[in-house]
Amino acid sequence: MITALIHPVLTEKSTLLTEKKNQYTFKVDPNADKTLIKKAIEEKFDVKVTSVRTVVCMGKRKRQFTRKGLIEGKKSNWKKAIVTLKDGDAIDFYSGTSSSTESNS
């Protein structure tokens, strides 16, 4: 079984998406599909996922000048998932649990 989620992506852009649109960004396994990502997030954080968008981010080329000459390489490609949650659901990355803002009254 593939563990789809690797870790959350916490950048300025992803934080803005979280605040404005209730969307969360995760680095995921490159072989994981949308249904597997959705199921993994719903099980781990106990939230309702409404949509999943994925993008494969291409690895950057790197060069390093050393005494022995030029060393060239490339970082690995990685997959990112942007997940939209149902209104009222939220994920707290620091405690590892989810919170629901709906009242039970």
Buried (B, 14 or more C-beta within 10 A) or exposed (E): EEEBBBEBBEEEEBEEBBEEEBBBBBBBBEEBEBEBBBEBBBEBBEBBBBEBEBEEEEEEEEEEEEEEEEEEEEEEEBBBBBBBBEEEBBBEEEEEEBEEEEEEE
